[in-house]
Amino acid sequence: MGYQTDYAAAEPARSAVEALPGVVVLEFGAPWCGHCMAAQPALAALLEPKPGIHHLKIEDGRGKPLGRSFTVKLWPTVVVLRDGVEAARVVRPRTAADLEQLEAVL
């Protein structure tokens, strides 16, 4: 699946996300968010060389249950799951250095 450039049309249920095997990268944000746009080059550089990773780009906001279930408060928030269990999280990454802690679990 690899790096996704577009936000999903509909957010999946948390149970569906947790059921995905292997590594899943959840990116919560919004297409109009300046912080989210600034993070894209670093996220693309991290995820494009790893096409086997599920990257789910989720448009978040008020009343969106998936983001609330992961206690997302700032955008972008990147959560890495390994077999349905949170393994790492980064809030408001901008550079490759901000994403280094994710590299260890990918």
CYANA upper distance limits for C-alpha pairs under 8 A (distance plus 0.5 A):
  1 MET  CA     51 PRO  CA      6.05
  1 MET  CA     52 GLY  CA      6.33
  1 MET  CA     53 ILE  CA      6.63
  1 MET  CA     54 HIS  CA      5.87
  1 MET  CA     55 HIS  CA      7.30
  2 GLY  CA     47 LEU  CA      6.74
  2 GLY  CA     48 GLU  CA      6.47
  2 GLY  CA     49 PRO  CA      8.44
  2 GLY  CA     50 LYS  CA      6.53
  2 GLY  CA     51 PRO  CA      4.37
  2 GLY  CA     52 GLY  CA      6.40
  2 GLY  CA     53 ILE  CA      5.82
  2 GLY  CA     54 HIS  CA      6.36
  2 GLY  CA     55 HIS  CA      6.33
  3 TYR  CA     43 LEU  CA      8.37
  3 TYR  CA     44 ALA  CA      6.65
  3 TYR  CA     47 LEU  CA      5.79
  3 TYR  CA     48 GLU  CA      5.82
  3 TYR  CA     50 LYS  CA      8.50
  3 TYR  CA     51 PRO  CA      7.60
  3 TYR  CA     54 HIS  CA      8.33
  3 TYR  CA     55 HIS  CA      6.17
  4 GLN  CA     55 HIS  CA      6.73
  4 GLN  CA     56 LEU  CA      7.54
  4 GLN  CA     57 LYS  CA      7.08
  5 THR  CA     57 LYS  CA      8.33
  6 ASP  CA     57 LYS  CA      7.32
  7 TYR  CA     30 ALA  CA      8.22
  7 TYR  CA     31 PRO  CA      7.77
  7 TYR  CA     56 LEU  CA      8.31
  7 TYR  CA     57 LYS  CA      5.36
  7 TYR  CA     58 ILE  CA      6.00
  7 TYR  CA     59 GLU  CA      6.26
  8 ALA  CA     56 LEU  CA      7.76
  8 ALA  CA     57 LYS  CA      6.47
  8 ALA  CA     58 ILE  CA      6.18
  8 ALA  CA     59 GLU  CA      7.34
 10 ALA  CA     58 ILE  CA      8.48
 11 GLU  CA     58 ILE  CA      6.67
 11 GLU  CA     59 GLU  CA      8.01
 11 GLU  CA     66 LEU  CA      7.62
 12 PRO  CA     16 ALA  CA      6.86
 12 PRO  CA     17 VAL  CA      7.24
 12 PRO  CA     66 LEU  CA      7.99
 13 ALA  CA     17 VAL  CA      7.04
 13 ALA  CA     66 LEU  CA      7.14
 14 ARG  CA     18 GLU  CA      6.60
 14 ARG  CA     66 LEU  CA      6.48
 14 ARG  CA     69 SER  CA      8.15
 15 SER  CA     19 ALA  CA      6.61
 16 ALA  CA     20 LEU  CA      7.23
 17 VAL  CA     24 VAL  CA      8.47
 17 VAL  CA     84 GLY  CA      7.48
 18 GLU  CA     81 LEU  CA      8.22
 18 GLU  CA     83 ASP  CA      7.40
 18 GLU  CA     84 GLY  CA      4.37
 18 GLU  CA     85 VAL  CA      7.58
 19 ALA  CA     83 ASP  CA      7.72
 19 ALA  CA     84 GLY  CA      6.48
 20 LEU  CA     24 VAL  CA      7.78
 20 LEU  CA     83 ASP  CA      7.04
 20 LEU  CA     84 GLY  CA      7.08
 21 PRO  CA     82 ARG  CA      7.91
 21 PRO  CA     83 ASP  CA      5.37
 21 PRO  CA     84 GLY  CA      7.58
 22 GLY  CA     53 ILE  CA      8.24
 22 GLY  CA     81 LEU  CA      8.34
 22 GLY  CA     82 ARG  CA      5.86
 22 GLY  CA     83 ASP  CA      5.35
 22 GLY  CA     84 GLY  CA      8.37
 23 VAL  CA     53 ILE  CA      6.30
 23 VAL  CA     54 HIS  CA      7.06
 23 VAL  CA     80 VAL  CA      7.40
 23 VAL  CA     81 LEU  CA      6.14
 23 VAL  CA     82 ARG  CA      5.06
 23 VAL  CA     83 ASP  CA      6.89
 23 VAL  CA    106 LEU  CA      7.07
 24 VAL  CA     53 ILE  CA      6.62
 24 VAL  CA     54 HIS  CA      5.21
 24 VAL  CA     55 HIS  CA      6.45
 24 VAL  CA     56 LEU  CA      7.90
 24 VAL  CA     80 VAL  CA      6.24
 24 VAL  CA     81 LEU  CA      5.58
 24 VAL  CA     82 ARG  CA      6.95
 24 VAL  CA     83 ASP  CA      8.38
 24 VAL  CA     84 GLY  CA      8.44
 25 VAL  CA     53 ILE  CA      7.83
 25 VAL  CA     54 HIS  CA      6.57
 25 VAL  CA     55 HIS  CA      5.19
 25 VAL  CA     56 LEU  CA      6.60
 25 VAL  CA     78 VAL  CA      7.31
 25 VAL  CA     79 VAL  CA      6.34
 25 VAL  CA     80 VAL  CA      5.07
 25 VAL  CA     81 LEU  CA      6.90
 26 LEU  CA     55 HIS  CA      6.55
 26 LEU  CA     56 LEU  CA      5.42
 26 LEU  CA     57 LYS  CA      6.57
 26 LEU  CA     58 ILE  CA      7.50
 26 LEU  CA     78 VAL  CA      6.08
 26 LEU  CA     79 VAL  CA      5.57
 26 LEU  CA     80 VAL  CA      6.74
 26 LEU  CA     81 LEU  CA      8.33
 27 GLU  CA     55 HIS  CA      7.93
 27 GLU  CA     56 LEU  CA      6.65
 27 GLU  CA     57 LYS  CA      5.26
 27 GLU  CA     58 ILE  CA      6.38
 27 GLU  CA     76 PRO  CA      7.09
 27 GLU  CA     77 THR  CA      6.37
 27 GLU  CA     78 VAL  CA      5.00
 27 GLU  CA     79 VAL  CA      7.03
 28 PHE  CA     57 LYS  CA      6.73
 28 PHE  CA     58 ILE  CA      5.42
 28 PHE  CA     59 GLU  CA      6.45
 28 PHE  CA     60 ASP  CA      6.17
 28 PHE  CA     67 GLY  CA      7.37
 28 PHE  CA     72 VAL  CA      8.07
 28 PHE  CA     75 TRP  CA      6.86
 28 PHE  CA     76 PRO  CA      5.91
 28 PHE  CA     77 THR  CA      5.72
 28 PHE  CA     78 VAL  CA      6.83
 29 GLY  CA     33 CYS  CA      7.50
 29 GLY  CA     36 CYS  CA      6.54
 29 GLY  CA     57 LYS  CA      8.17
 29 GLY  CA     58 ILE  CA      6.96
 29 GLY  CA     59 GLU  CA      5.74
 29 GLY  CA     60 ASP  CA      5.80
 29 GLY  CA     61 GLY  CA      8.38
 29 GLY  CA     75 TRP  CA      5.41
 29 GLY  CA     76 PRO  CA      5.22
 29 GLY  CA     77 THR  CA      7.39
 30 ALA  CA     36 CYS  CA      7.25
 30 ALA  CA     58 ILE  CA      8.29
 30 ALA  CA     59 GLU  CA      5.47
 30 ALA  CA     60 ASP  CA      6.62
 30 ALA  CA     61 GLY  CA      8.29
 30 ALA  CA     75 TRP  CA      8.09
 30 ALA  CA     76 PRO  CA      8.39
 31 PRO  CA     36 CYS  CA      7.68
 31 PRO  CA     37 MET  CA      7.74
 31 PRO  CA     59 GLU  CA      7.86
 32 TRP  CA     36 CYS  CA      8.35
 32 TRP  CA     37 MET  CA      8.13
 33 CYS  CA     37 MET  CA      6.80
 33 CYS  CA     75 TRP  CA      8.09
 34 GLY  CA     38 ALA  CA      6.64
 35 HIS  CA     39 ALA  CA      6.83
 35 HIS  CA     75 TRP  CA      7.19
 35 HIS  CA     76 PRO  CA      7.10
 35 HIS  CA     92 ARG  CA      7.18
 35 HIS  CA     94 ARG  CA      8.06
 36 CYS  CA     40 GLN  CA      7.16
 36 CYS  CA     75 TRP  CA      6.81
 36 CYS  CA     76 PRO  CA      5.67
 36 CYS  CA     92 ARG  CA      8.10
 38 ALA  CA     94 ARG  CA      6.50
 39 ALA  CA     43 LEU  CA      6.71
 39 ALA  CA     76 PRO  CA      8.13
 39 ALA  CA     92 ARG  CA      7.96
 39 ALA  CA     93 PRO  CA      6.31
 39 ALA  CA     94 ARG  CA      5.05
 39 ALA  CA     95 THR  CA      7.35
 40 GLN  CA     44 ALA  CA      6.38
 41 PRO  CA     45 ALA  CA      6.64
 41 PRO  CA     95 THR  CA      8.48
 42 ALA  CA     46 LEU  CA      6.73
 42 ALA  CA     94 ARG  CA      7.19
 42 ALA  CA     95 THR  CA      5.87
 42 ALA  CA     96 ALA  CA      5.54
 42 ALA  CA     99 LEU  CA      8.12
 43 LEU  CA     47 LEU  CA      6.55
 43 LEU  CA     96 ALA  CA      8.11
 43 LEU  CA     99 LEU  CA      8.28
 44 ALA  CA     48 GLU  CA      5.94
 45 ALA  CA     49 PRO  CA      7.80
 45 ALA  CA     96 ALA  CA      8.27
 46 LEU  CA     50 LYS  CA      8.26
 46 LEU  CA     96 ALA  CA      7.96
 46 LEU  CA     99 LEU  CA      8.31
 46 LEU  CA    103 GLU  CA      8.15
 47 LEU  CA     51 PRO  CA      7.69
 47 LEU  CA     53 ILE  CA      8.15
 53 ILE  CA    106 LEU  CA      8.44
 60 ASP  CA     64 LYS  CA      6.53
 60 ASP  CA     67 GLY  CA      6.54
 61 GLY  CA     67 GLY  CA      8.10
 63 GLY  CA     68 ARG  CA      8.47
 64 LYS  CA     68 ARG  CA      7.06
 65 PRO  CA     69 SER  CA      6.53
 66 LEU  CA     70 PHE  CA      7.05
 67 GLY  CA     71 THR  CA      6.72
 67 GLY  CA     72 VAL  CA      5.79
 68 ARG  CA     72 VAL  CA      6.37
 72 VAL  CA     77 THR  CA      7.07
 74 LEU  CA     91 VAL  CA      7.28
 74 LEU  CA     92 ARG  CA      7.53
 75 TRP  CA     91 VAL  CA      7.38
 75 TRP  CA     92 ARG  CA      6.41
 76 PRO  CA     91 VAL  CA      6.59
 76 PRO  CA     92 ARG  CA      5.55
 76 PRO  CA     93 PRO  CA      7.71
 77 THR  CA     89 ARG  CA      7.71
 77 THR  CA     90 VAL  CA      6.39
 77 THR  CA     91 VAL  CA      4.94
 77 THR  CA     92 ARG  CA      6.52
 77 THR  CA     93 PRO  CA      8.40
 78 VAL  CA     89 ARG  CA      6.10
 78 VAL  CA     90 VAL  CA      5.76
 78 VAL  CA     91 VAL  CA      6.84
 79 VAL  CA     86 GLU  CA      7.39
 79 VAL  CA     87 ALA  CA      8.26
 79 VAL  CA     88 ALA  CA      6.47
 79 VAL  CA     89 ARG  CA      4.98
 79 VAL  CA     90 VAL  CA      7.18
 80 VAL  CA     86 GLU  CA      6.34
 80 VAL  CA     87 ALA  CA      6.12
 80 VAL  CA     88 ALA  CA      5.67
 80 VAL  CA     89 ARG  CA      6.68
 80 VAL  CA    102 LEU  CA      7.86
 80 VAL  CA    105 VAL  CA      8.26
 80 VAL  CA    106 LEU  CA      8.45
 81 LEU  CA     85 VAL  CA      5.53
 81 LEU  CA     86 GLU  CA      4.84
 81 LEU  CA     87 ALA  CA      5.90
 81 LEU  CA     88 ALA  CA      7.73
 82 ARG  CA     86 GLU  CA      6.89
 82 ARG  CA     87 ALA  CA      6.60
 87 ALA  CA    105 VAL  CA      7.32
 88 ALA  CA    101 GLN  CA      7.93
 88 ALA  CA    102 LEU  CA      6.72
 88 ALA  CA    105 VAL  CA      7.75
 89 ARG  CA    102 LEU  CA      7.88
 90 VAL  CA     98 ASP  CA      8.10
 90 VAL  CA     99 LEU  CA      7.51
 90 VAL  CA    102 LEU  CA      8.23
 93 PRO  CA     98 ASP  CA      5.67
 93 PRO  CA     99 LEU  CA      6.98
 94 ARG  CA     98 ASP  CA      6.86
 95 THR  CA     99 LEU  CA      7.40
 96 ALA  CA    100 GLU  CA      6.97
 99 LEU  CA    103 GLU  CA      7.41
100 GLU  CA    104 ALA  CA      7.84
101 GLN  CA    105 VAL  CA      8.14
102 LEU  CA    106 LEU  CA      6.87
